[in-house]
Amino acid sequence: MDTEALFRVAAAEAARYRNSVPDRPHRPVRGYAESLAAFSEPLPVEACEPEAVIADLVSRAEAGLHLMVGPRFFGWVIGGSHPAGVAADMLTSAWGQNAGNHVAAPSASAVETVAARWLLELLDLPRESSVGFVTGATIANFTCLAAARGAVLRRVGWDPDANGLFGAPPVSVLIGDDAHTTVFSALQYLGLGHDRVVRLPTDREGRIRPDAFAALMAAIEGPCIVILQAGQINSGAFDDFSTLVPIARERGAWIHVDGAFGLWAQVTPALRHLSRGVDLADSWATDGHKWLQTPYDCGYAIVRDEAAHRRAMTIAASYLPTASMGERDPSHYVPELSRRARGFATWAMIKHLGREGIARMVERNCRAAAALAEALGQHPDIAVINSVDLNQMIIRFGASLEPERGDRLTRAVIAAIQEEGEIFTGGAEWRGLQVMRLSISNYQTDEVEAERAATAIKQALDRVKALGGE
């Protein structure tokens, strides 16, 4: 096998795809059923040349790819997988490092140590914090909350890591009514239950109401975990950390922040007022594959108390090396032993963009969001429901219509936009109403792209109305 020729073919296909982004629709050409049919065949019996396999993979897969790397892909807060990070990730795969410990993978362990320091400085979080490089914010929340569960129970004399939860003192979990669904999943995985929580009332933007929080905290006794939010998934709103954290701290609660994308407001003075006080918490979850633009499979679990973090996650066995003073085993901070070396892509993106480049990118996206919201808000049949302070917006069509008709019009416009493919955006339910949500988090998206997006949305609305949609 000619390895160099094989890798050259794969790299050429990757570059060809990226270079074709301006000419592609922001949607798959082929859906799931057709893609399944394209891939379906009997189990191969004989070997196939690697170059032929790659060519076959491209021919079968490409029509079913969503243009998530495109500048007008506004669904689900997805970053653009910057080429610098992708290139580092290609090397990560080629190097084939199992980033479990420092003996097996010295460079992978070392780059995580340095990238972790850089992340804490970028996000201006307590420098003594530990960082686990995980798959994404879902497992980052899980990891941080595992550390929280252990810490609050050990304070009352119970070790859940050794003894489980059978017979343990109950742990109260307070969480905002508009928290992200993956946080509830993390609580489920940890045996704390996704329904066995105290759900806190929120305001119209999805922020926890401080008055209700104070009243409910006053009634809490025993071990307690409080979950706050930096960047609500629909509105982009931030909880009032400066007010809520001291109240929780007075009751001895562990404070965790889900900041999958919103925590990146910390990188720029222009936006830091939104996250004021977030550094007072005990743990934070965020993603690299959102605003840092790393490839997928890159998130960060950040915990102020490194000992609590390590106790919750460390995997030990006689055949595994033991870290000495000053050495860092990546597996001590994540729920996996075998995993890819995620630190290389993180290091590469921070090295490429630098602090100032990351700040400019975040600010550019937020300016684009504000420009798009302003352009849409001037249309009589379009209502921007949230205060667009960050990169998220919620749109309602037919604001003057009765709710059911407005729901139908909103769904129809979303469908028309997705069919056209000039941009991609999705829908959601917000306060009982159907809405369109836009998430601007791609390094290529600027005010010019926002103007194109506004035109596409208005034209979709006109098409739907011309066809009698409402």
C-alpha positions in Angstrom: 0.0 0.0 0.0 1.3 3.5 -0.9 0.5 5.4 2.2 1.6 8.7 0.8 -0.6 8.4 -2.2 -3.5 7.3 -0.1 -3.2 10.2 2.2 -2.8 12.6 -0.7 -6.0 11.3 -2.2 -7.9 11.9 1.1 -6.4 15.3 1.6 -7.3 16.3 -2.0 -10.9 15.2 -1.5 -11.1 17.1 1.8 -9.7 20.3 0.1 -12.0 19.9 -2.9 -15.0 19.7 -0.6 -14.0 22.8 1.4 -13.3 24.8 -1.8 -16.7 23.9 -3.1 -18.5 25.4 -0.1 -19.5 28.7 -1.8 -21.3 26.7 -4.6 -23.2 24.2 -2.4 -26.7 24.6 -0.9 -26.8 24.8 2.9 -28.7 21.4 3.1 -28.1 17.8 2.1 -28.9 16.9 -1.5 -30.0 13.5 -0.3 -31.9 12.5 2.9 -31.4 9.6 5.3 -33.4 7.0 3.4 -31.6 7.7 0.2 -28.3 7.8 1.9 -29.0 4.4 3.6 -29.8 3.0 0.2 -26.6 4.4 -1.2 -24.5 2.7 1.5 -26.4 -0.6 1.7 -24.7 -3.6 0.2 -23.8 -7.1 1.3 -21.0 -7.6 3.8 -17.7 -7.4 1.8 -15.9 -10.7 1.5 -12.7 -9.8 -0.3 -10.3 -6.9 0.3 -10.6 -3.7 -1.6 -7.7 -1.3 -2.4 -7.7 1.7 0.0 -7.7 4.3 -2.7 -10.8 2.7 -4.2 -12.4 2.6 -0.7 -11.9 6.3 -0.3 -13.3 7.1 -3.7 -16.3 4.9 -3.0 -16.8 6.6 0.4 -16.8 10.1 -1.2 -19.2 9.1 -4.0 -21.7 7.5 -1.5 -21.4 10.1 1.3 -21.1 13.5 -0.3 -24.7 14.0 -1.4 -25.9 13.3 2.2 -23.6 15.8 3.9 -25.1 18.8 5.6 -23.1 22.0 4.9 -22.3 22.5 8.5 -19.0 24.2 7.6 -20.9 26.8 5.5 -21.1 30.5 6.5 -24.9 30.6 6.6 -25.5 27.4 8.5 -27.4 28.7 11.6 -28.7 25.4 13.1 -27.8 24.0 16.5 -24.9 26.3 17.4 -22.4 24.5 15.2 -18.9 25.9 14.6 -17.2 25.8 11.2 -14.4 23.3 11.8 -11.7 25.7 10.8 -9.1 24.2 8.3 -6.2 24.7 10.8 -8.0 22.6 13.4 -9.0 20.0 10.7 -5.4 19.7 9.6 -4.3 19.1 13.1 -7.0 16.6 13.5 -5.9 14.8 10.4 -2.5 14.4 12.0 -4.1 13.3 15.2 -5.7 10.4 13.3 -2.5 9.6 11.4 -0.4 9.6 14.6 -2.9 7.2 16.2 -2.2 8.2 19.8 -4.3 6.8 22.6 -4.3 9.8 24.9 -4.9 7.9 28.1 -1.7 8.6 29.9 1.6 10.4 29.7 3.7 7.3 29.2 1.7 6.0 26.3 1.4 9.4 24.6 3.9 12.0 26.0 3.2 14.6 23.3 -0.6 14.2 23.5 -0.5 14.6 27.3 1.9 17.5 27.2 -0.2 19.4 24.6 -3.3 19.0 26.7 -1.4 20.4 29.7 -0.4 23.5 27.7 -3.8 23.9 25.9 -5.6 23.6 29.3 -3.5 26.5 30.7 -4.3 28.6 27.6 -8.0 27.8 27.9 -8.1 29.0 31.5 -6.3 32.2 30.5 -8.6 32.8 27.5 -11.8 32.2 29.5 -10.4 33.9 32.6 -11.3 31.1 34.9 -9.4 30.2 38.1 -5.9 29.2 37.1 -5.8 26.3 39.6 -8.7 24.6 37.8 -8.2 21.3 36.0 -9.4 20.7 32.5 -10.7 17.4 31.0 -10.8 17.1 27.2 -14.0 15.4 26.4 -16.3 14.7 23.4 -18.5 17.8 23.9 -20.6 19.8 26.3 -22.8 16.8 27.1 -19.9 14.8 28.6 -18.4 18.0 30.0 -21.5 18.6 32.0 -21.5 14.9 33.1 -17.9 15.1 34.2 -18.3 18.3 36.1 -21.5 17.1 37.8 -19.8 13.8 38.8 -17.1 15.9 40.6 -19.9 18.0 42.1 -21.8 14.9 43.3 -18.7 13.5 45.0 -17.7 16.7 46.6 -21.1 17.6 48.2 -21.6 14.1 49.5 -18.2 13.8 50.9 -18.8 16.9 52.9 -21.5 15.0 54.8 -19.5 11.9 55.3 -20.5 9.8 52.2 -18.2 8.7 49.4 -20.4 8.0 46.4 -17.4 7.0 44.2 -16.7 4.1 46.5 -20.2 3.3 47.9 -22.6 4.5 45.2 -25.9 6.2 46.0 -27.6 3.4 47.8 -28.3 4.8 51.3 -26.6 8.1 50.5 -28.0 11.4 51.8 -30.3 13.0 49.2 -28.7 15.6 47.0 -30.8 18.6 46.0 -30.3 19.8 42.5 -31.6 23.3 41.5 -31.7 24.1 37.8 -33.4 26.7 35.6 -36.6 25.8 33.8 -34.9 26.6 30.4 -31.7 24.7 31.0 -30.3 22.6 28.0 -31.7 19.1 27.7 -28.2 17.6 27.9 -27.7 18.8 31.4 -30.8 16.8 32.4 -29.4 13.8 30.6 -26.1 14.2 32.6 -28.1 14.2 35.9 -29.9 11.0 34.7 -26.6 9.3 33.9 -25.3 10.2 37.4 -28.3 8.7 39.3 -29.5 12.1 40.3 -32.6 11.9 38.0 -33.7 14.3 35.2 -37.1 14.8 36.9 -36.0 14.7 40.6 -34.8 18.3 40.5 -36.0 21.7 41.7 -36.8 23.6 38.5 -36.3 27.3 38.9 -38.7 29.8 37.3 -37.1 31.9 34.5 -37.8 35.2 32.9 -38.9 35.8 29.2 -35.3 35.4 28.1 -34.8 32.1 29.9 -32.7 33.5 32.9 -33.3 32.2 36.4 -35.3 34.7 38.4 -33.1 35.8 41.4 -36.1 36.3 43.7 -37.4 32.8 43.1 -33.9 31.4 43.4 -33.3 33.0 46.8 -36.7 31.8 48.1 -36.1 28.2 47.0 -32.5 28.1 48.2 -33.6 29.2 51.7 -35.6 26.0 52.0 -32.7 23.7 50.9 -31.0 21.6 53.5 -28.1 19.1 53.0 -26.0 18.5 50.0 -26.9 20.7 47.1 -25.8 21.3 43.5 -26.9 24.5 41.6 -26.7 24.5 37.8 -26.6 27.9 36.1 -26.3 28.8 32.4 -24.1 30.9 30.2 -25.9 31.3 26.9 -29.5 29.9 26.7 -29.8 27.7 23.7 -32.6 29.8 22.1 -32.2 33.3 23.4 -28.4 33.3 24.3 -29.3 34.8 27.8 -27.0 34.5 30.8 -28.0 33.9 34.4 -27.1 36.6 36.8 -24.0 34.9 38.3 -23.0 37.9 40.5 -26.3 37.7 42.3 -27.0 33.9 42.3 -23.6 32.5 43.1 -23.2 34.2 46.5 -26.7 33.0 47.5 -25.8 29.4 46.5 -22.4 29.7 48.2 -23.9 30.8 51.5 -25.9 27.5 51.5 -22.8 25.4 50.7 -23.9 24.5 47.3 -21.6 23.4 44.4 -22.2 25.8 41.5 -21.9 24.4 38.0 -22.2 26.5 34.8 -23.3 25.1 31.5 -21.5 27.4 29.1 -21.4 25.3 25.9 -21.1 28.4 23.7 -21.8 31.4 26.0 -18.7 31.0 28.1 -16.7 32.3 25.1 -18.1 35.7 25.9 -15.3 35.8 28.4 -12.7 36.2 25.7 -13.7 39.7 24.7 -14.1 42.9 26.7 -17.0 43.9 24.5 -19.1 41.0 25.8 -17.7 40.1 29.2 -20.4 42.1 30.9 -22.8 39.3 29.9 -20.9 36.7 31.9 -19.9 38.9 34.9 -19.4 36.7 38.0 -19.2 33.4 36.0 -15.6 32.8 37.4 -17.1 32.5 40.9 -18.6 29.1 40.2 -17.0 25.7 40.9 -17.2 24.1 37.5 -17.8 24.9 33.9 -18.7 23.0 30.7 -17.9 24.4 27.3 -17.3 23.3 23.7 -14.3 23.7 21.4 -16.2 22.6 18.3 -18.5 25.6 18.7 -16.8 29.0 19.0 -13.2 27.8 19.0 -13.9 26.2 15.6 -12.1 22.9 16.3 -13.4 19.8 14.5 -16.1 17.8 16.3 -15.3 15.6 19.3 -13.9 18.4 21.4 -15.3 19.8 24.6 -13.9 20.9 28.0 -14.8 20.0 31.5 -13.3 22.6 33.8 -13.3 22.1 37.6 -11.9 24.5 40.2 -11.2 21.7 42.7 -8.7 19.4 40.9 -8.9 16.8 43.6 -12.6 16.4 43.3 -12.3 16.2 39.5 -9.6 13.5 39.8 -11.5 11.4 42.4 -14.6 11.4 40.1 -12.8 10.4 37.0 -9.5 8.6 37.6 -9.2 5.1 36.2 -6.4 3.0 37.9 -5.1 -0.5 37.3 -1.8 -2.2 38.0 -0.8 -2.3 34.3 -1.3 1.5 33.9 1.5 3.9 34.6 1.2 6.2 37.6 1.8 9.9 37.2 4.6 11.5 39.2 4.6 15.0 40.6 4.2 17.5 37.8 3.0 14.9 35.3 -0.6 14.9 34.0 -2.5 11.8 32.8 -5.4 12.9 30.5 -7.6 10.0 31.6 -7.7 11.3 35.2 -10.0 14.1 34.1 -12.4 12.3 31.7 -14.7 9.2 31.7 -12.6 7.5 29.0 -9.4 5.6 29.1 -9.0 5.0 25.3 -9.7 8.2 23.3 -8.3 10.3 20.6 -5.8 13.1 21.4 -8.1 16.1 21.4 -5.5 18.5 22.6 -3.7 18.8 19.3 -6.6 20.5 17.5 -7.3 22.7 20.5 -3.7 23.8 20.6 -3.6 24.4 16.9 -6.7 26.6 16.9 -5.5 28.7 19.8 -2.0 29.0 18.3 -3.5 29.9 14.9 -6.0 32.5 16.0 -4.4 33.8 19.2 -6.4 35.6 21.9 -7.1 38.6 19.7 -8.2 36.5 16.7 -10.6 34.5 18.9 -12.0 37.7 20.4 -12.5 39.3 16.9 -14.2 36.2 15.6 -16.7 36.1 18.5 -17.4 39.8 18.2 -17.8 39.4 14.4 -20.4 36.7 14.8 -22.3 38.8 17.4 -22.3 41.8 15.1 -23.7 39.7 12.3 -26.4 38.4 14.7 -27.3 42.0 15.6 -27.4 43.1 12.0 -29.5 40.2 11.0 -31.9 40.8 13.9 -32.2 44.5 12.9 -32.9 43.7 9.3 -35.6 41.1 10.1 -37.1 43.2 12.8 -38.0 45.9 10.3 -40.4 43.6 8.4 -44.0 43.9 9.5 -44.6 40.1 9.5 -41.4 39.1 11.3 -40.9 39.4 15.1 -37.5 39.0 16.8 -38.7 37.6 20.2 -35.4 37.8 22.2 -32.9 40.5 23.0 -30.0 39.7 20.7 -27.1 40.3 23.0 -25.0 37.4 21.8 -25.3 35.1 18.7 -28.7 33.6 19.2 -32.1 34.8 18.0 -35.6 33.5 18.0 -37.9 34.5 15.1 -41.7 34.4 14.8 -43.6 34.9 11.6 -47.0 36.4 11.4 -46.8 38.2 14.7 -50.2 39.7 14.3 -51.9 36.3 13.6 -53.6 34.2 16.1 -51.2 31.6 17.6 -52.2 28.6 15.6 -51.9 30.4 12.3 -48.6 32.0 13.3 -47.3 28.5 14.1 -48.3 27.2 10.7 -46.7 30.2 8.9 -43.5 29.8 11.0 -43.3 26.1 10.2 -43.9 26.8 6.5 -41.2 29.5 6.2 -38.7 27.2 7.9 -39.5 24.4 5.5 -39.2 26.9 2.5 -35.8 28.1 3.8 -34.5 24.6 4.2 -35.8 23.6 0.7 -34.1 26.5 -0.9 -30.7 25.9 0.7 -29.4 29.5 0.6 -29.2 29.3 4.4 -30.0 26.6 7.0 -32.0 27.2 10.1 -34.3 25.1 12.3 -37.3 25.4 14.5 -38.2 25.1 18.1 -40.9 25.7 20.6 -40.5 28.7 22.9 -43.1 29.7 25.5 -45.7 27.5 23.7 -45.2 29.0 20.3 -43.4 27.7 17.2 -40.3 29.8 16.4 -37.3 29.8 14.0 -34.0 29.8 15.8 -30.7 31.1 14.4 -27.3 30.4 15.9 -24.4 32.3 14.4 -21.1 30.6 15.3 -19.1 30.1 12.2 -15.7 31.8 11.7 -16.7 32.9 8.1 -20.0 34.6 9.1 -19.9 38.3 9.1 -22.4 41.2 8.4 -22.2 40.5 4.6 -23.4 37.0 5.2 -26.0 38.3 7.6 -27.4 40.5 4.9 -27.6 37.5 2.5 -29.4 35.6 5.2 -31.9 38.3 5.9 -32.7 38.5 2.2 -33.2 34.7 2.0 -35.5 34.7 5.0 -37.7 37.5 3.6 -37.9 35.9 0.2 -38.9 32.6 1.8 -41.7 34.4 3.7 -42.9 36.0 0.4 -42.9 32.7 -1.4 -45.0 31.1 1.4 -47.5 33.9 1.5 -47.8 33.9 -2.4 -48.7 30.3 -2.2 -51.3 31.0 0.4 -49.4 29.7 3.4 -51.1 32.3 5.5 
